[in-house]
Amino acid sequence: MTSTLTHTWRILKWGRTLARHGALIDIERNPRTPPRLRRVVRLARFGARVPKTPRYAEAFAALGPAAIKLGQTLATRPDLVGEAVAQDLLSLQDALPPLPWDVVRPAIESGLGQPIEALFASIEESPVGAASIAQVHRAITTDGRRVAVKVLRPGVEAQFFDAIDTYEWAAARLEAMGGELKRLRPRLVIETMKRWTARELDLRREAASASELADGMEAEPDFTVPAIDWQRTTSKVLTTEWIDGIKLSNRPALIAAGHDLNAMATRLVRAFLRQAIADGFFHADMHQGNLFALPDGRIAAIDFGIMGRIDRRARVWLAEILYGLITGDYKRVAEIHFEAGYVPAHHNVAEFATALRAVGEPMRGLAVKDMSVGMMLDSLFNITRDFDMQTQPHLLLLQKTMVMVEGVATALDPDINLWETAAPFVRGWIRDELGPEAMVADRIVTDLRTFARLPDLIRNIEARYPAPGGAPPSPPLPDIAVVKVGGGWRYGLVALASGAAGAALVQLLG
């Protein structure tokens, strides 16, 4: 177990780096910051040259791989770090200098358990991408297929789990300070990051996520996921179909290739809605670098380390919330928040509906380019604070992904209206899931499942209450009261007295 001294030393060392980039200014100036935390921040920045403009993304990048992932996690929590910080952290590039081939080659062979020549006809020594956890090389398999080979950086697991250990320690102490920090649940932030990291550090889980997403997206033929080469995939190495397309960030190249950018933006929004609302399993890192336009106009996604999952009940609530915001039915949106338990019952539904109206009305009918997503989120998080709403991690991850998708869609088509594009899909899904036909179907399924359990139920009853004529049940044994006579010497006297009485009785009867 890591000592308190080690945790404290790490926190101060990391805090020093953050202070040199101005990343602690907002914490120190925020009136809600607990005094103890403010003192730690002042100690960390003591004597440091602090820039006037904070550079949050640079600060986390300077701290190394684990901090990069923490920064990406905090980008989903504008309620915790503020909208300006979250927006800056969204630009955090998960990129590091590549490892040399003489380090990578043994890692690939060790991960696959075979020499490279046994599996690949050729593999490029220079990577096409290098991130904090892994790097990717282009290769051709022995049967002639072009693939991408992703390999974990050697030793990365130990680095991550050492850092996460200290993050958990610090988050527990922050939450113990109470007040606003307790409501914002920093321990949940670290737990979310820990789950993401566990998936990313086991490339088989990333492969399974890609495979599951591909199954769900069969209903959207304009969105594709690269196939997994399971024979060349282990926990340390992931091999997928090579995607030959244009990054959606390269607008000039997309135009030169003759792609319909307006249609592509609509496809992207619809694919995201299919994942998040219809399937409840979505790609949570859909930035421009992970999305490609294929020659036939389809969109392909890569990098499935960060995925989000929402259960059906939460998706129904989410769809109704989105549709209520689109149509201006703020009363229903407020009611859903209370039904879902997002807002404590002691608050007033009508007051919450009025607060939602103040956020939603200025946005309705506007194109994305005319909206201020930052102001909208800031207003929403002020509402969560005013109405004591606890953080919902699945909704925050979804919200972060929605901002990403909105940004990519706007870059493709500045005039797209995200709400109008989403409305037909959301309306259709609500009709299919909550309409009369769906209610009848759900009732039939529930009744059939009940009937299917009847034989087991009858067998359990027979086992508990067997039919007459069989072996009689064993009678219940009486409870035996244990009477304590006293200490050990008393037990000895009782035994001697009993023995004497028994001997006298024998003589008398004899």
Stockholm file with secondary structure:
# STOCKHOLM 1.0

chainA/1-510         MTSTLTHTWRILKWGRTLARHGALIDIERNPRTPPRLRRVVRLARFGARVPKTPRYAEAFAALGPAAIKLGQTLATRPDLVGEAVAQDLLSLQDALPPLPWDVVRPAIESGLGQPIEALFASIEESPVGAASIAQVHRAITTDGRRVAVKVLRPGVEAQFFDAIDTYEWAAARLEAMGGELKRLRPRLVIETMKRWTARELDLRREAASASELADGMEAEPDFTVPAIDWQRTTSKVLTTEWIDGIKLSNRPALIAAGHDLNAMATRLVRAFLRQAIADGFFHADMHQGNLFALPDGRIAAIDFGIMGRIDRRARVWLAEILYGLITGDYKRVAEIHFEAGYVPAHHNVAEFATALRAVGEPMRGLAVKDMSVGMMLDSLFNITRDFDMQTQPHLLLLQKTMVMVEGVATALDPDINLWETAAPFVRGWIRDELGPEAMVADRIVTDLRTFARLPDLIRNIEARYPAPGGAPPSPPLPDIAVVKVGGGWRYGLVALASGAAGAALVQLLG
#=GR chainA/1-510 SS CCCHHHHHHHHHHHHHHHHHTTTTHHHHHCTTSCHHHHHHHHHHHTTCCCCSSCCHHHHHHHHCHHHHHHHHHHTTCHHHHCHHHHHHHHTCCCCCCCCCHHHHHHHHHHHHTSCGGGTEEEECSSCSEECSSEEEEEEEETTSCEEEEEEECTTHHHHHHHHHHHHHHHHHHHHHTCTHHHHHCHHHHHHHHHHHHHHHHSHHHHHHHHHHHHHHGGGCTTEECCCBCGGGCCSSEEEEECCCSEETTCHHHHHHTTCCHHHHHHHHHHHHHIIIIIISEEESCCCGGGEEECTTSCEEECCCSSEEECCHHHHHHHHHHHHHHHHTCHHHHHHHHHHTTSSCTTSCHHHHHHHHHHHHTTTTTCCGGGCCHHHHHHHHHHHHHHTTCCCCHHHHHHHHHHHHHHHHHHHHCTTCCHHHHHHHHHHHHHHHHHSHHHHHHHHHHHHHHHHHHHHHHHHHHHHHSCCTTSCCCCCCCCCCCCCCCCSHHHHHHHHHHHHHHHHHHHHHHC
#=GC SS_cons         CCCHHHHHHHHHHHHHHHHHTTTTHHHHHCTTSCHHHHHHHHHHHTTCCCCSSCCHHHHHHHHCHHHHHHHHHHTTCHHHHCHHHHHHHHTCCCCCCCCCHHHHHHHHHHHHTSCGGGTEEEECSSCSEECSSEEEEEEEETTSCEEEEEEECTTHHHHHHHHHHHHHHHHHHHHHTCTHHHHHCHHHHHHHHHHHHHHHHSHHHHHHHHHHHHHHGGGCTTEECCCBCGGGCCSSEEEEECCCSEETTCHHHHHHTTCCHHHHHHHHHHHHHIIIIIISEEESCCCGGGEEECTTSCEEECCCSSEEECCHHHHHHHHHHHHHHHHTCHHHHHHHHHHTTSSCTTSCHHHHHHHHHHHHTTTTTCCGGGCCHHHHHHHHHHHHHHTTCCCCHHHHHHHHHHHHHHHHHHHHCTTCCHHHHHHHHHHHHHHHHHSHHHHHHHHHHHHHHHHHHHHHHHHHHHHHSCCTTSCCCCCCCCCCCCCCCCSHHHHHHHHHHHHHHHHHHHHHHC
//
